[in-house]
Amino acid sequence: MKLWKRLLPLTLAAALLAGCSQTAGREENIFIDQFCLEEVEIEAEAVALAAAPALSTLLTPVASGTKVEKNAKVTIDYSNITDGYVMVNYTAATDKRLKVKLVSPSSANEYYQYNLTPNTWTTFPLSDGNGEYKVSVLESTDKEGRYAVVASVTFQVTLKDEFAPFLRPNQYVDYAPAANTLAKAKELVGSETDTLKKVQLVYDFVVKNVTYDTEKAASVQSGYLPVLDTVLATGKGICFDYAALMVGMLRSQNVPCKLVVGYAGTQYHAWVSVWTAEDGWIDGVIYFDGTTWQRMDPTFASGSNSSQAILQYIGDGSNYTAKYFY
């Protein structure tokens, strides 16, 4: 599969992604025990997954309680790490800001940072495959921008299924409670079994039925999480909403896919990568225009009414830099 390369001015992306860049500019510095946790970009996976997914039913994360790190404030349940996720519940009463730091196997300095809502189980994916992870729960201290460790656990992961992190619901792609989204995905896919046809059916629906919400983009706050049924009902959203809705729909139909967060040009952005038995992970080209595959970036395709210039920008992988996978 050959990728054509036609560079367009980065200002083309900036006009459409003004809202997506808002959150990135407000990322916080976090401190634990007086040590700053600097942001470090996480590299894309180097090897495409080779085996077909074995899972075929709706997968719901469960806090099984067989392996836990627990104290009076918080429980970290890592019973199901072989299925590609860990769950956290902050059970104490608090008015402090809470965060989860998840260090991946690729480097001790590379980590995922999440906000945490108290008194509810929250699922976090183990997106970096096999290896050692460390999960820490943090709460804000009296000093602004500083956090203290409440609980922490380190564990080794050997996944039962390499696709497990990219099929299940998690904090960023929470499709389990989204009954209307699940129903729409089932309606769209019907009896189709071909992966790429499933992708095209869902993709076409999202780009034709969801419009870019410029008002929301201008006001979105750090820590925003998509609610899939709300995005579906309103037919509006920012880049995060587009990608999360599409990923949730596809995962519910047993299509392994990643919600990728990174940069399009210099703007913070979110897009989608999917897996097929024929091609492995399709990270750079996914939209088929009748001749060649283009990048699966539903925000750009919808916002441009699929103009040729935007599709060329989407299809040029050099304009995208992946940072996180969810």
N, C-alpha and C positions, 0 to 999 in steps of 0.2 A: 504494500500500500504506500503510494508516494504522496507526500504532502507538498502542495504548491505553496509558494511564499510570495505574498504581495503585501508589502508593508504600507500601512496607511498612517496618517498623522495621528499621534496619540490624543490630540484634542478631540477626535471623533469619539473616542471612548469616554473622555472626561464629560462631555455633554450629557451622555446617557447615564453615567455612573455617579453623578453628583451626590446622590443620596447614599450610595454604597460606601463612599469615602468618609461619611460623617462619623460612623462608629469608630473607624480606625484611628481617627485623630484624638479620641478620648480614651484610648487604652491606658490603664493605670500601671504605675510601677508598684510592685508588691514587695514587701519586706518580711522576712521571717527571721526571728531572732537577730535582728539588726543587719541581716545580709540581704542585699538587693537581688531579686531574681530578674535578671535582664531578659528581654525578649530575644529569642533565637529562632530563626527560621528553620522549619523542619523540612528536610529534603523529601522529594517525592520517592515512592517506592521504586526500586531499581529493577525488580523482576516481576513480570506479569504472573498472576496466579495460574496454575496449570491444570487443576482438576475441576470438573463440573460440580456445581453446588449440589449437595445431597438433600437439602432441606426443601420441603414443599408445602408446609402449612404456615399459617400466621404465627409468628414467633413473639411471645410476650415475655419480657424479662421478669424474673422472680427473685426476691430476696430469700433464698432458701435457708439461711441461718446455719449452715454447716461449717463455714469458715468466716469468722468475723473478727474485726478489731473494734472493740467497744469500750466506751467509758460512760460517765454520767451525762455527757452532752451529745455524743454522736456514735453512730454505728456505721462502719464500713463493711459491707457484705461482699466478699470476694469468692463466694461459693461456686460461681458459674463462670470463672475466668476462661475455662476451656471453650465456652460458647461466645467469648469475645466481649464480655462486659463486666463492669463492677458497679455496685449500687451503693448510694450513700443516703443516710437519713440523719439530719440534725434534729434531735428530739427535745432539747432543752429550750425553755423560753428565752428569747433573746430579741434585742432590737439592734444588734450589731450586724454589719455586713459580713456575709459568709462567702468563702470561695473554696474551690477544689483545685488543687494542682496535681496534674498527672504527668509524671516523667516517663517517657517512652524508652524502649531499649536502644534506640539509635545513639543516644548520647546522654550523659548525666546532666548536661546543660540545656537539653531540649525538652520543652514541656508544653502541655496544654493547660489553659487556664479557663475555669468555668465559674460563673456565679452559682450560688446554692440557695434554694428556698428552704426554710426550716419546716419541720414536721410533715415532710412528704418524701417518699422514696424517689430518688433521681438516678437515672441510668447514664453511665458514661462508657463510650466504646473504647476498646483496646485496639486502636486502629493501626498500630505499627507491627502487627503480627507477633510471632513468637519472641520470647526473651523476657528480660526483667523489667518490671514496672514498679513505680512507687507512687502511691496515692496519699495525699495529705489534705486534711481539712483545716482551713484557716479561718480565724475570726479577727475582725478589726480590733485594734487596740485604741487607747485614748489619743495616740498620736496619728494625725491624718496621714493616710497612705501606708500605714504600717499594720502588719498582720502577725498574729501568733499562731503557732501550730497547736491544734486541739487534739488531733489524732493522726497517726501515720502508719502505713503498712507497706511492706515490700514483698513482692511475690514473683515467681517464675511462671510464665504462661506458655503452654503448648496447646494450640488450638485444635479442637476436634475437627473443625472444618475451616479452611482458610478464608471462607467467605462470611463466616459468622458475624464479624463486626459490621459488615456491609449489607446485611439482610434484616437485622433487628432494629426495633425502635430505640432511640436514645434521646437525650435532652434536646438536641438540635433537630432531630427528625422524629418527632413523637407522633407516629401515626396510629399507635395502639388505641387511643381513645377517640380517634377521628372517624366516627361511623360513616359520615357522609362522604368523606374522602375515599374510604375503603370501598363503599358502594359504587362510587363513580369510577374508580379504577377497575373494578370487576366488570362494570357495564362497558367501559371502553375496550377492555382487552377481550372480553367474551371467551370464546373457545380457542383463541389464537395461542399457538405454542411456540412460534418462532420468536426468539428474543428480540431481534432488531425490529420486527413488526410491532411487538408490544411497545418497544421504546418509541417508535414513530407515532403510534396511536396516542400515547400519553403526551408526548412532546407536542404534537399538533394541537391537542386540546388545550394545553397550558398556554402556548404562545398565542392562540386565537381567543382565549376566554379570560385571560388575566392581563390587565393593563398596568403600566408602571405608575405608582402612586408618588407623584412628586411632592405633595404636601407631607406625606408620611416620611419621605426620604429626608426632608429638610428638618424634621423634628424628632426623628428616632433617637432614642437614648441608648447608651452603653448597656449591654446586658439584655437587649431585646431578643425574644425568642418567637419564632413563627407559631401560630396556632392554625393548623392546616384547615380545619373546617371553616374557620373565619376567613381565611384567604380564598377558599373555594366559594363561600357565600357572597363575599363582597366583590370578587372578581378584580381585586386590586392588590398590589404589593410591591415591595422593593426586591432587590436581587436575591436576598436571603429567603424571602417568601417563595419566589419562583422555584429556586433550587430545592428547598425543603419539600414543597408540594410535589414536585416531580419525583424526587427520590422516595418520598413516602409512598406514593402511588405504585412506583415500580417495585419497591421492596415487598409491598403487600402482594404483588403478583410474582414473587419468587425470582426477581431480576436483581442480581448483585449490583449495587451501584454506590458510588461515593459522592457525598456532598463535599466539594472541594472549596476551601476558602484561601484566597491569596490576592494577587494583584493582576489587573488588566491594565497594562501600561503602568501608570503610577497610582491608579485608583484601587482601593480595597473592593473586592468583588467576590461573588460566589458562583460556582458553576457545577456541572455534573459530569461524572465519568461512569461508564457502564462496562459490564463484562459479558462477553459472548464466548461460546465454546469454540467458534471458528477463529477469533482474533485475540482472545484474552482481554486484558483491560484496554479499552479504547479511550485513551486519555486526551489525545490531541485532535481527533476527527471523529465526529459522531453524527452530524446532520447530513443526510444524503440528498443531494440536489438533482439527482438523476444521472450525474456523471461521477461525482466524487463526494466523499464524506466531509462534512464541515463540523466544527466544534459545537458540542451540545451546550449552548449558552442561551437558555430560554429568555433571559432578560433582554439581551441584545436583539434577538430575533423578533420578539414581540414589540419592543420599543421602536424598531425600525420598519415595522410592517414588512419584514423580510427583504429589505432593500439589498441590492447586489453589493453595494459598498460595505454595508455592515456585515453581510455574510462572508465577504472576503476577509474582513478584520477578524471575525470569529474563527475562521478557518486557519488563520496564521498562528501557529502555536507559540511563536516567539513573543507574542504580545501578552502571554500569560505566565505567571510565576506562582506555582502552588506553594502554600504555606502549611495548611492543616487539612486533615481528612477526617470526616465524621460519618 
